[in-house]
Amino acid sequence: MTPRRPPKPLSARTERRVDERSLARLAQDRVRLAKLSPGGAPDRPITVESSSLVELRASALPCPRCTGEPRVDEHTAHSVDGELLRAARTSCKQCGFARVVWFRIEQRLVN
Ligand SMILES: [Zn+2]
């Protein structure tokens, strides 16, 4: 009687490939989510009280692709539908992923 062979385990390489694939899918989901999150588009800006906070806040948002730390490359003002918005263009220090984070400046009025 020949013993039945147990099913062949996945080779380490196959497992790694599966991991990489699911990681890539996860990264895609995070990138998609980042676009839907506050700051991800001009119609959903992050509200800050002063323009000096734009770069601070933008660099505090982890890279959606690798969760690395982004660097602010450019900070520009845009008029969108009559509203003045700020856009921080960032790129990830780790993977280079580039994105734009949108802000609205809402100054607190002091009487
Ligand atoms: Zn990254």
Backbone and ligand atoms as CSV (ligand in chain L), in Angstrom:
chain,resi,resn,atom,element,x,y,z
A,1,MET,N,N,0.836,-1.193,0.000
A,1,MET,CA,C,0.000,0.000,0.000
A,1,MET,C,C,0.868,1.240,0.000
A,2,THR,N,N,0.620,2.103,-0.919
A,2,THR,CA,C,1.418,3.337,-0.968
A,2,THR,C,C,0.734,4.432,-0.152
A,3,PRO,N,N,1.513,5.040,0.717
A,3,PRO,CA,C,0.896,6.129,1.520
A,3,PRO,C,C,0.489,7.321,0.643
A,4,ARG,N,N,-0.623,7.859,0.980
A,4,ARG,CA,C,-1.105,9.015,0.232
A,4,ARG,C,C,-0.235,10.235,0.571
A,5,ARG,N,N,0.202,10.904,-0.445
A,5,ARG,CA,C,1.038,12.069,-0.182
A,5,ARG,C,C,0.151,13.251,0.258
A,6,PRO,N,N,0.617,13.925,1.250
A,6,PRO,CA,C,-0.160,15.128,1.633
A,6,PRO,C,C,-0.057,16.166,0.513
A,7,PRO,N,N,-1.001,17.053,0.426
A,7,PRO,CA,C,-0.912,18.070,-0.628
A,7,PRO,C,C,0.387,18.853,-0.501
A,8,LYS,N,N,0.950,19.140,-1.649
A,8,LYS,CA,C,2.223,19.850,-1.647
A,8,LYS,C,C,2.042,21.256,-1.055
A,9,PRO,N,N,2.887,21.575,-0.085
A,9,PRO,CA,C,2.758,22.943,0.443
A,9,PRO,C,C,3.218,23.970,-0.595
A,10,LEU,N,N,2.700,25.160,-0.484
A,10,LEU,CA,C,3.137,26.219,-1.401
A,10,LEU,C,C,4.616,26.470,-1.184
A,11,SER,N,N,5.344,26.619,-2.250
A,11,SER,CA,C,6.758,26.924,-2.087
A,11,SER,C,C,6.889,28.340,-1.534
A,12,ALA,N,N,8.018,28.602,-0.929
A,12,ALA,CA,C,8.245,29.926,-0.338
A,12,ALA,C,C,8.078,31.001,-1.403
A,13,ARG,N,N,8.507,30.667,-2.609
A,13,ARG,CA,C,8.447,31.695,-3.654
A,13,ARG,C,C,7.003,32.021,-4.026
A,14,THR,N,N,6.178,30.946,-4.120
A,14,THR,CA,C,4.767,31.170,-4.441
A,14,THR,C,C,4.106,31.995,-3.351
A,15,GLU,N,N,4.416,31.650,-2.089
A,15,GLU,CA,C,3.826,32.398,-0.989
A,15,GLU,C,C,4.198,33.864,-1.050
A,16,ARG,N,N,5.471,34.104,-1.363
A,16,ARG,CA,C,5.929,35.490,-1.428
A,16,ARG,C,C,5.176,36.235,-2.541
A,17,ARG,N,N,4.971,35.509,-3.667
A,17,ARG,CA,C,4.286,36.154,-4.792
A,17,ARG,C,C,2.862,36.532,-4.388
A,18,VAL,N,N,2.216,35.620,-3.660
A,18,VAL,CA,C,0.857,35.898,-3.198
A,18,VAL,C,C,0.872,37.110,-2.278
A,19,ASP,N,N,1.846,37.142,-1.366
A,19,ASP,CA,C,1.976,38.274,-0.452
A,19,ASP,C,C,2.133,39.577,-1.205
A,20,GLU,N,N,3.029,39.540,-2.182
A,20,GLU,CA,C,3.280,40.764,-2.935
A,20,GLU,C,C,2.025,41.226,-3.651
A,21,ARG,N,N,1.290,40.229,-4.181
A,21,ARG,CA,C,0.083,40.596,-4.911
A,21,ARG,C,C,-0.944,41.220,-3.969
A,22,SER,N,N,-1.113,40.615,-2.779
A,22,SER,CA,C,-2.125,41.181,-1.882
A,22,SER,C,C,-1.649,42.517,-1.317
A,23,LEU,N,N,-0.342,42.661,-1.138
A,23,LEU,CA,C,0.179,43.953,-0.688
A,23,LEU,C,C,-0.085,45.022,-1.732
A,24,ALA,N,N,0.123,44.665,-2.994
A,24,ALA,CA,C,-0.104,45.626,-4.065
A,24,ALA,C,C,-1.573,46.016,-4.106
A,25,ARG,N,N,-2.443,45.018,-3.881
A,25,ARG,CA,C,-3.874,45.312,-3.906
A,25,ARG,C,C,-4.241,46.236,-2.745
A,26,LEU,N,N,-3.626,45.970,-1.585
A,26,LEU,CA,C,-3.855,46.786,-0.405
A,26,LEU,C,C,-3.410,48.224,-0.666
A,27,ALA,N,N,-2.252,48.360,-1.291
A,27,ALA,CA,C,-1.724,49.692,-1.583
A,27,ALA,C,C,-2.674,50.431,-2.521
A,28,GLN,N,N,-3.195,49.694,-3.521
A,28,GLN,CA,C,-4.146,50.323,-4.452
A,28,GLN,C,C,-5.380,50.808,-3.709
A,29,ASP,N,N,-5.860,49.991,-2.771
A,29,ASP,CA,C,-7.031,50.381,-1.988
A,29,ASP,C,C,-6.744,51.625,-1.166
A,30,ARG,N,N,-5.552,51.660,-0.573
A,30,ARG,CA,C,-5.207,52.823,0.243
A,30,ARG,C,C,-5.118,54.084,-0.602
A,31,VAL,N,N,-4.554,53.937,-1.816
A,31,VAL,CA,C,-4.437,55.085,-2.707
A,31,VAL,C,C,-5.829,55.588,-3.087
A,32,ARG,N,N,-6.727,54.617,-3.360
A,32,ARG,CA,C,-8.098,54.988,-3.722
A,32,ARG,C,C,-8.778,55.684,-2.544
A,33,LEU,N,N,-8.569,55.130,-1.367
A,33,LEU,CA,C,-9.165,55.685,-0.157
A,33,LEU,C,C,-8.638,57.094,0.109
A,34,ALA,N,N,-7.348,57.286,-0.127
A,34,ALA,CA,C,-6.737,58.590,0.129
A,34,ALA,C,C,-7.404,59.660,-0.726
A,35,LYS,N,N,-7.783,59.280,-1.947
A,35,LYS,CA,C,-8.440,60.247,-2.831
A,35,LYS,C,C,-9.826,60.610,-2.321
A,36,LEU,N,N,-10.439,59.680,-1.594
A,36,LEU,CA,C,-11.782,59.919,-1.073
A,36,LEU,C,C,-11.754,60.539,0.319
A,37,SER,N,N,-10.580,60.587,0.927
A,37,SER,CA,C,-10.450,61.115,2.278
A,37,SER,C,C,-10.292,62.629,2.228
A,38,PRO,N,N,-10.492,63.291,3.386
A,38,PRO,CA,C,-10.294,64.740,3.406
A,38,PRO,C,C,-8.926,65.122,2.848
A,39,GLY,N,N,-8.917,66.115,1.982
A,39,GLY,CA,C,-7.667,66.558,1.379
A,39,GLY,C,C,-7.346,65.871,0.067
A,40,GLY,N,N,-8.096,64.806,-0.255
A,40,GLY,CA,C,-7.786,64.034,-1.450
A,40,GLY,C,C,-8.236,64.661,-2.754
A,41,ALA,N,N,-9.124,65.641,-2.667
A,41,ALA,CA,C,-9.632,66.284,-3.873
A,41,ALA,C,C,-10.039,67.715,-3.540
A,42,PRO,N,N,-10.099,68.597,-4.564
A,42,PRO,CA,C,-10.453,70.003,-4.299
A,42,PRO,C,C,-11.835,70.160,-3.668
A,43,ASP,N,N,-12.735,69.214,-3.893
A,43,ASP,CA,C,-14.068,69.368,-3.300
A,43,ASP,C,C,-14.161,68.785,-1.898
A,44,ARG,N,N,-13.069,68.272,-1.371
A,44,ARG,CA,C,-13.062,67.846,0.031
A,44,ARG,C,C,-11.747,68.255,0.699
A,45,PRO,N,N,-11.545,69.563,0.784
A,45,PRO,CA,C,-10.275,70.028,1.358
A,45,PRO,C,C,-10.228,69.845,2.879
A,46,ILE,N,N,-9.026,69.832,3.402
A,46,ILE,CA,C,-8.813,69.833,4.855
A,46,ILE,C,C,-8.806,71.303,5.280
A,47,THR,N,N,-9.564,71.631,6.305
A,47,THR,CA,C,-9.612,73.015,6.757
A,47,THR,C,C,-8.515,73.277,7.786
A,48,VAL,N,N,-7.741,74.307,7.522
A,48,VAL,CA,C,-6.709,74.712,8.488
A,48,VAL,C,C,-6.888,76.197,8.777
A,49,GLU,N,N,-6.314,76.655,9.881
A,49,GLU,CA,C,-6.530,78.038,10.274
A,49,GLU,C,C,-5.522,78.997,9.687
A,50,SER,N,N,-4.423,78.463,9.191
A,50,SER,CA,C,-3.433,79.368,8.631
A,50,SER,C,C,-2.639,78.632,7.560
A,51,SER,N,N,-2.171,79.398,6.577
A,51,SER,CA,C,-1.456,78.768,5.467
A,51,SER,C,C,-0.153,78.135,5.930
A,52,SER,N,N,0.341,78.561,7.092
A,52,SER,CA,C,1.591,77.966,7.574
A,52,SER,C,C,1.382,76.525,8.021
A,53,LEU,N,N,0.106,76.141,8.204
A,53,LEU,CA,C,-0.166,74.776,8.646
A,53,LEU,C,C,-0.279,73.797,7.483
A,54,VAL,N,N,-0.403,74.331,6.278
A,54,VAL,CA,C,-0.630,73.475,5.117
A,54,VAL,C,C,0.475,72.436,4.964
A,55,GLU,N,N,1.707,72.905,4.979
A,55,GLU,CA,C,2.820,71.973,4.738
A,55,GLU,C,C,3.000,70.995,5.903
A,56,LEU,N,N,2.761,71.529,7.119
A,56,LEU,CA,C,2.854,70.659,8.296
A,56,LEU,C,C,1.856,69.519,8.211
A,57,ARG,N,N,0.610,69.892,7.898
A,57,ARG,CA,C,-0.444,68.872,7.833
A,57,ARG,C,C,-0.198,67.912,6.679
A,58,ALA,N,N,0.239,68.453,5.549
A,58,ALA,CA,C,0.452,67.591,4.377
A,58,ALA,C,C,1.564,66.577,4.637
A,59,SER,N,N,2.616,67.007,5.320
A,59,SER,CA,C,3.722,66.078,5.546
A,59,SER,C,C,3.410,65.104,6.676
A,60,ALA,N,N,2.343,65.380,7.431
A,60,ALA,CA,C,1.961,64.464,8.511
A,60,ALA,C,C,1.063,63.340,8.002
A,61,LEU,N,N,0.579,63.451,6.759
A,61,LEU,CA,C,-0.262,62.395,6.197
A,61,LEU,C,C,0.642,61.317,5.604
A,62,PRO,N,N,0.576,60.096,6.135
A,62,PRO,CA,C,1.469,59.057,5.621
A,62,PRO,C,C,1.178,58.720,4.165
A,63,CYS,N,N,2.190,58.291,3.477
A,63,CYS,CA,C,2.055,57.885,2.074
A,63,CYS,C,C,1.000,56.789,1.968
A,64,PRO,N,N,-0.001,56.971,1.090
A,64,PRO,CA,C,-1.034,55.944,0.963
A,64,PRO,C,C,-0.503,54.628,0.413
A,65,ARG,N,N,0.588,54.688,-0.308
A,65,ARG,CA,C,1.091,53.462,-0.924
A,65,ARG,C,C,1.936,52.639,0.038
A,66,CYS,N,N,2.861,53.313,0.750
A,66,CYS,CA,C,3.781,52.527,1.588
A,66,CYS,C,C,3.766,52.979,3.045
A,67,THR,N,N,2.890,53.928,3.374
A,67,THR,CA,C,2.788,54.535,4.705
A,67,THR,C,C,4.075,55.249,5.122
A,68,GLY,N,N,4.930,55.553,4.163
A,68,GLY,CA,C,6.146,56.302,4.445
A,68,GLY,C,C,5.851,57.775,4.675
A,69,GLU,N,N,6.913,58.512,4.944
A,69,GLU,CA,C,6.760,59.934,5.254
A,69,GLU,C,C,6.887,60.757,3.966
A,70,PRO,N,N,5.907,61.591,3.675
A,70,PRO,CA,C,6.018,62.385,2.451
A,70,PRO,C,C,6.780,63.694,2.668
A,71,ARG,N,N,7.252,64.225,1.580
A,71,ARG,CA,C,7.942,65.509,1.593
A,71,ARG,C,C,7.081,66.455,0.755
A,72,VAL,N,N,6.937,67.704,1.221
A,72,VAL,CA,C,6.149,68.675,0.457
A,72,VAL,C,C,7.059,69.310,-0.591
A,73,ASP,N,N,6.701,69.113,-1.844
A,73,ASP,CA,C,7.511,69.654,-2.934
A,73,ASP,C,C,7.069,71.054,-3.325
A,74,GLU,N,N,5.787,71.300,-3.201
A,74,GLU,CA,C,5.260,72.549,-3.715
A,74,GLU,C,C,3.976,72.889,-2.967
A,75,HIS,N,N,3.761,74.159,-2.744
A,75,HIS,CA,C,2.566,74.617,-2.043
A,75,HIS,C,C,2.019,75.779,-2.871
A,76,THR,N,N,0.862,75.564,-3.467
A,76,THR,CA,C,0.342,76.565,-4.392
A,76,THR,C,C,-1.089,76.952,-4.023
A,77,ALA,N,N,-1.494,78.115,-4.486
A,77,ALA,CA,C,-2.852,78.601,-4.255
A,77,ALA,C,C,-3.655,78.437,-5.538
A,78,HIS,N,N,-4.898,78.023,-5.407
A,78,HIS,CA,C,-5.763,77.819,-6.565
A,78,HIS,C,C,-7.137,78.382,-6.259
A,79,SER,N,N,-7.741,78.964,-7.266
A,79,SER,CA,C,-9.121,79.380,-7.116
A,79,SER,C,C,-10.006,78.296,-7.726
A,80,VAL,N,N,-10.803,77.634,-6.867
A,80,VAL,CA,C,-11.674,76.560,-7.338
A,80,VAL,C,C,-13.108,76.962,-7.030
A,81,ASP,N,N,-13.914,77.141,-8.058
A,81,ASP,CA,C,-15.310,77.560,-7.893
A,81,ASP,C,C,-15.419,78.802,-7.010
A,82,GLY,N,N,-14.550,79.749,-7.245
A,82,GLY,CA,C,-14.619,81.006,-6.505
A,82,GLY,C,C,-14.032,80.942,-5.108
A,83,GLU,N,N,-13.538,79.764,-4.727
A,83,GLU,CA,C,-12.962,79.641,-3.394
A,83,GLU,C,C,-11.455,79.476,-3.535
A,84,LEU,N,N,-10.727,80.167,-2.665
A,84,LEU,CA,C,-9.279,80.054,-2.739
A,84,LEU,C,C,-8.819,78.851,-1.927
A,85,LEU,N,N,-8.202,77.916,-2.604
A,85,LEU,CA,C,-7.716,76.708,-1.938
A,85,LEU,C,C,-6.204,76.636,-2.054
A,86,ARG,N,N,-5.615,75.858,-1.173
A,86,ARG,CA,C,-4.183,75.592,-1.249
A,86,ARG,C,C,-3.991,74.137,-1.625
A,87,ALA,N,N,-2.999,73.907,-2.444
A,87,ALA,CA,C,-2.668,72.537,-2.810
A,87,ALA,C,C,-1.220,72.276,-2.430
A,88,ALA,N,N,-1.010,71.209,-1.683
A,88,ALA,CA,C,0.355,70.802,-1.342
A,88,ALA,C,C,0.685,69.578,-2.173
A,89,ARG,N,N,1.694,69.728,-3.001
A,89,ARG,CA,C,2.130,68.585,-3.805
A,89,ARG,C,C,3.202,67.856,-3.007
A,90,THR,N,N,2.948,66.599,-2.719
A,90,THR,CA,C,3.918,65.864,-1.910
A,90,THR,C,C,4.429,64.650,-2.676
A,91,SER,N,N,5.615,64.210,-2.286
A,91,SER,CA,C,6.096,62.928,-2.801
A,91,SER,C,C,6.711,62.165,-1.642
A,92,CYS,N,N,6.519,60.872,-1.679
A,92,CYS,CA,C,6.949,60.022,-0.580
A,92,CYS,C,C,8.477,59.910,-0.567
A,93,LYS,N,N,9.062,60.055,0.631
A,93,LYS,CA,C,10.517,59.930,0.753
A,93,LYS,C,C,10.964,58.498,0.510
A,94,GLN,N,N,10.046,57.534,0.718
A,94,GLN,CA,C,10.425,56.123,0.569
A,94,GLN,C,C,10.187,55.584,-0.823
A,95,CYS,N,N,8.943,55.789,-1.333
A,95,CYS,CA,C,8.630,55.142,-2.610
A,95,CYS,C,C,8.416,56.150,-3.733
A,96,GLY,N,N,8.442,57.435,-3.397
A,96,GLY,CA,C,8.319,58.455,-4.433
A,96,GLY,C,C,6.898,58.725,-4.881
A,97,PHE,N,N,5.922,58.074,-4.240
A,97,PHE,CA,C,4.537,58.262,-4.627
A,97,PHE,C,C,4.145,59.736,-4.499
A,98,ALA,N,N,3.615,60.302,-5.581
A,98,ALA,CA,C,3.261,61.721,-5.591
A,98,ALA,C,C,1.760,61.892,-5.441
A,99,ARG,N,N,1.378,62.864,-4.648
A,99,ARG,CA,C,-0.051,63.162,-4.521
A,99,ARG,C,C,-0.219,64.643,-4.233
A,100,VAL,N,N,-1.453,65.099,-4.345
A,100,VAL,CA,C,-1.767,66.485,-4.020
A,100,VAL,C,C,-2.774,66.468,-2.876
A,101,VAL,N,N,-2.492,67.241,-1.839
A,101,VAL,CA,C,-3.411,67.350,-0.717
A,101,VAL,C,C,-4.014,68.753,-0.742
A,102,TRP,N,N,-5.337,68.826,-0.638
A,102,TRP,CA,C,-6.047,70.102,-0.761
A,102,TRP,C,C,-6.440,70.653,0.596
A,103,PHE,N,N,-6.328,71.991,0.693
A,103,PHE,CA,C,-6.646,72.670,1.957
A,103,PHE,C,C,-7.494,73.905,1.713
A,104,ARG,N,N,-8.291,74.212,2.703
A,104,ARG,CA,C,-9.017,75.467,2.734
A,104,ARG,C,C,-8.533,76.210,3.978
A,105,ILE,N,N,-8.222,77.486,3.791
A,105,ILE,CA,C,-7.785,78.281,4.940
A,105,ILE,C,C,-9.015,78.963,5.523
A,106,GLU,N,N,-9.268,78.673,6.773
A,106,GLU,CA,C,-10.397,79.326,7.420
A,106,GLU,C,C,-9.873,80.088,8.622
A,107,GLN,N,N,-9.679,81.375,8.392
A,107,GLN,CA,C,-9.146,82.168,9.484
A,107,GLN,C,C,-10.246,82.485,10.477
A,108,ARG,N,N,-9.916,82.305,11.722
A,108,ARG,CA,C,-10.870,82.643,12.757
A,108,ARG,C,C,-10.917,84.155,12.866
A,109,LEU,N,N,-12.116,84.699,12.785
A,109,LEU,CA,C,-12.237,86.150,12.844
A,109,LEU,C,C,-12.160,86.601,14.293
A,110,VAL,N,N,-11.283,87.555,14.507
A,110,VAL,CA,C,-11.125,88.094,15.867
A,110,VAL,C,C,-11.737,89.484,15.888
A,111,ASN,N,N,-12.702,89.655,16.733
A,111,ASN,CA,C,-13.352,90.973,16.821
A,111,ASN,C,C,-12.711,91.830,17.911
L,1,ZN,ZN,ZN,5.430,55.787,-0.188
